[in-house]
Amino acid sequence: MENQEIIMGIIIHGGNARSSAMRAIAEAKNGNFEAAEKLMEESKAELNKAHRVQTDLIQAESRGEKTEISLLMVHAQDHFMNAMTVRELSVEIIELIKKL
C-alpha cells in the first residue's frame, strides 16, 4: 500500500472513532444508553484500526524504512490523538449523564 493510502487510513479510522464517540454522547443525552454503548464499541474498534496502521508505520521505521514526514502525516497523527481524547472524554461524559 502506498504511503498516502496508509496515512489516509489513520485519518479515516480516527475520524470514524471520533464521530461514533460524539454520537454516543448524543444518544446518552436522550437516554439511549444501549445505543450509546454500541457506538462506543464502534469507536473503540475504529481507534484500534487506526492504532494498527500507526503501529505498522512505527515498526517499519524501526526496521530502517524511512517514512516521509508530510503535512498529511502530521494531520493524520493529529486526527488520531484527537479521536483518542474525544473517546476518553466521552466515556466520562456518558457516565455523568447516567448519574443524572
N, C-alpha and C positions, 0 to 999 in steps of 0.2 A: 504494500500500500504506500502511496506517495505521502511525503511528509505533510503536505497541506491537508490531505484527507484524514490523516491521523489526528492532526490538530483540530480539525473540524469536529471529529468525534468527541473530543473533550468539551467543545463549545456546545454541541447539540445535547449531549447527555447531561452536562451541567445545567443547561437551560431547562431541560425537561425536569430535572430534580428540583430546581427552584420553583418552577411553575406548579408542580404537584404539591410541594410543601405549602405554597401560598393558597392553593385551592383547598388544602386540608384545613387551614385556619378558617376559611370562609364556611366550610361545612360544619366545623365545630361551633362557630358562632351561631349557626342555625340549628344547633342541637343534634346534628347528624354525625355522631361520634364514630359509628361503624364506617361510614363513607370516609371520614377524616383519617381513620386508621388505615384503610385501604390505600388512600392517596399517599400517606406517609411511607407505606411499604413500597409503593411505586417510586417515591422519591429516593428511598434508600437504594433500590435496585439500580436506578439511573446513576446515582452517585458512585455506586460500585463499578459500573461500566466505565464511567469517566476515570475513576481511580486506576482501573486496569490499564487503560490507554496511557495514562500518565506514568504508571509503573513500567510499562514496556519501554517508553522513551528513556526513562532513567536507567533501566538495565542496559539498554543499547548503548547509552553514553558511557556507562561504566565499563563496557567491553571495548571502548575506544571509538565507537561510531559517533561522530560529532553530529549534534543537532543544531541547525541554524536557529539562532535566536532572532525571531522576527516580531514585528508588531502583532501579527496574528497569534504567535505563540504566547506573547505576554497577555493578550486579550483572552486566550483560552485559559491560562492559569488564573486570571482574574475572575473569569466566569466560574471556574471550578471552586475557588476559595469562597466566592460569594454564595454559591449554592450550598456549600457546607455550612456556612454561617447561618443562612436562612433556615436550613433544615434543623439545625440545633436550636435556634430560637423558636421555631415552630413547635417543637416538642414541648418546650416550656410554656408557650402561649396556650397551646391546647390543654395542657394540664391545668393552667389557671382558669381557663374557660370552664372546664369540668367542675372545678371547685365552686364556681359562681352558681 
